[in-house]
Amino acid sequence: PQASSVTVRGDHARVIQLPKEAFATIWRLLDDPMIASLRGEVFRMDQGFVRRKFYERAKECSIPKDLINPRVIRHSRAVELLREGLPIRVVQGLLGHQSVSLTAQYVNFSETDIRRIVNFYILKETAMKTSARNSFTGKVTAIRTGNILSEVEVTTPAGLKVVSVITHDSLRTLDLDMGSMVTATVKAPWVILVKEEMKLKTSARNKYCGKIVTVNEGQISAEVVVELPDGTRVCSLVTDESVKSLDLKVGDDICVLFKAFSVILNAE
């Protein structure tokens, strides 16, 4: 068979995708001449009978009845899909729930699950459309205020800390507080490249070291991409003369710097 799905009819009809191995087994069963008369009736089973079969197997394996039954398997699969990052609306459709709030009851993530899923989508792509080449999404972990300006520290799920300096008006407008989700953006031309052996002293608050993974040279400028130890990539736009004078090559150890004033904050 070409398809590997089952149509579930009823009040909330839906199509359920099955693993090809499972579907092949079902198809061999249905193709057996001995049960030709049962076609269309195979899955119309008495729920009580199915539960009893589960309980029999549970007793044989010394597993408590409340841990092995169709409801538990359904619940467990829903939790697995949600933990793997499948959108809750998709899981709702698979389960045939009328309301997404019913599906939300299955959401029970550990702290490790949350960090892994959030970090995956952040690294994949930030949803915000911006001309800034570098984006760091995370939570506000520190706010220090002065007479005119405020210093805001943003920590990404990977533990990278980015410091931004903004005005008090901006702090109020963005309604920032400890734990607020924000995206810090830095344009590529504002990112400075420094080799560690240069021992350069600088006032830039944000400094991260990694390895060069890409050098795209043009006639006047060059794009240099640096990968940090946590997998974060930072892009810098420099002149072609800078590439030559610093002798920048893929694989080189390099540090990226940018001032806190160069970091723009965008509230979620």
N, C-alpha and C positions, 0 to 999 in steps of 0.2 A: 504493500500500500504506500501511496505517496504521502498521505497526511499522517500526523501522529498526534491527533487531538480527539477529544471526546466532547460531544455536545450534551450539556446538562439542561434538561427541560424542566419547566415548572414556573413558579411565580417570578423567579429571578434567573431566567435562562442565560446560559453563558457557555463559552467554549473553553475547555481546559486543555492546555498543552501537556502531553505526557512524554517521559523519556522514551526514545526510540526502542530501547530494549524491552520496556514494559509493554509498549504498544505492539511489538512483534509477538510477544507471548500471548497477548489477548487475541491478536489476529489468528494465530495458530489454533487457539481454542475455538474461535468462532468458525474457522474453516474446516473443523472436524465434522465429517458427515454424520457422526453419531449424535451430534447435538444440533443438527440443522434445524430441527423443530423448535429449538429454544432461542433462535435468533430474534433479537428485539426484546427478549425477556431476561437475558443473562444478568443484567444489573438491577433488575427489579427484585431485590432481596428484602426479606423481612428484617427490620432493624434489630429486633430482639434476638433473632437467630444469629446475626453478625456479632452482636455483643457477646452472646454466649460462647461463640467460637474464640473470640479474643480472650475471654475469661479462662477458657480451657487451656489455651496456650500460656496464659499468664501463670496459672497454677503449676503447669509443667516446668516452667522456668523460674518458679519461686519469685515472681514479680507481683507486687500488690495490684489488685484489680483497678484501683483508681489511677494507675500509671500506665495502663495499656488498654486502650479502647479507641474507637474511631474518633471521638471528640478530642482526646489527648494528641493523637497523631495529626489531626487537622490543626489544632492549636500550635503544636510544635513546629509544623511546617510553615505556618504563618509567621511565627517568631523568627525562624531561620531566614526567610525571605526579607523581612524587615531589617534584620541585622546585617544582611548583605547589601543593604542600601536600595532595595526595590521600593519605588514610590508607594506610599500608602494607598493611593487611589487604585493602583494596579492590583495590589493585594486584596483590596476591597472587591474588585471585580472577580478575582479568582475564587474568593470565598462566597460570593453571591450575597454580600451584606447590602441591605437597603440603605444604611447610613454609614458614613465613614467613621462616625463616633463609635460604632460597634467594633470596627477594625482597630481603632486606636487603643482599645482595651488590651490588644496583644502586644503593644509597644512596651517593652521592658528592657531597656538597654543598660549594660554595665558601663562604667566609666571608660573602660578599654574600648568597648564597641563604639561609644560616642566619639572618642578621639580618632579612632581609625576611620569611621565613616565621614566625619566632618573634614578631616585632613585630606581624604581622597578627593572630595568634591572641591575643596579649596585649591588643592594643587592642580586639579584637572582644569579648572577655569573659574574665575570669578564671574558672577552673573552681571556685574555692573559693566556697562559700556563706557570706556574711557580711553583717551589718547595716551595716558600714562602707560609706560612699558612695564612698570613694576608695581605689583599689588600685593599687600600683606593683610590678610583678614584674620582678626582675632578679637580677644576681649581686652577691655581697658583694665589694666592691673595696677595702675598708679596715676594719681593726679596731684600735681604740685602747683600751687597758684602763687603769683607774685603781685606786684602793684598794677602791672599792665598786662602781662602775659601769663599763660598757663602752660605747663609742661605735662603732656599726656603720654603715658607708656602703654603700648599695645603689645600683647603677647599672643603669638600664633599658637595653634594646637601643637606644633612641633617644638615649641619653646623659644622661638626666636623673638627677641624683644626689639621693638622699633619705637623710638622716641620722637615726638612731634611737639613743636611749640606753636600755639595758636593764641588768639586774643580771647579775652574774657567773653566778649560778645559771641564769638564763634562757639565757645564752650557752652554758653546758654542756648544758642540757636540749635546746636546739635543735640542738646539735652543729654550730655554725656555724664555718666556716673560709673562707679566701680562695677565691672561686670558687663558693661554695655558692649554690644557687638559693633565693631567698626572695621572699615577697610582703609588702610593707609596706602597712599599711592605716591610714587616718586617717578618723575620723568627721567628717562634714560640720560639726557644731557647733564643732569644734576648729580649723576653718580660718578665719583672720582675713583680711579684705579691707582693702587699703590703696591709696589712689591715690598714684601716684609723686610728685605735686607736694606731698604732705603732708610729705615728707622725715622720716618717722617713724623714730626710732632704736629698735631692738628687739633682744631677746636671742634671738628665734626663729632657729634654725639653717637652716630650710628656707624659702626665698623664691624665688618664680617669678613672672614677669610675663607677661601675655597680654591677651586681649580677652574681654569679657563676651559670651557667645552666647545666654544664656537668663536671664530674670528671672521667676520664678514667685512672685507675691505672694499671701499669705494674709491672714487677719485679724490675726494676731499676728506670724507669721514669714514669711520669704521664702527661696526657694531660688535661689541665684545660681550659674550654671555659667560657668567661665572656661576658655577654650581657650588652651593654651600654643603657642608657635611650632612645636613638633614634632607637634602634633595631640592631645597628652594633654589630657584634660578633668578639671578639678578642681571639685568641688561644695562650696559653703559654705552653711551655714544661719545666717541672721542675722535680727534683728528687722526688722519693717516700718519702724520708726523709723530704723534704720541705713540702709536703702535710701533713705529720704528725705533724711537728713542728708548722705549721701555722694553723693546725686543719681546713683544707679546706673542706667545704661541700657545696652541692648544696643549693642555696638560700642565702648563705652568701654574705654580702656586701664586695666588694674587689676593689682595685685600680690596674690598669695595667700601667706600666711605660716602656718606651724604649727611648734610647738616639737618638738624631738627627742623629748621625753618623751611627746608625743602620738602618736608613730608606733609601731604594734604590728607586730612581726615574726612571720611564720608560715613555717615551713620547709616545703619541697616534700616 
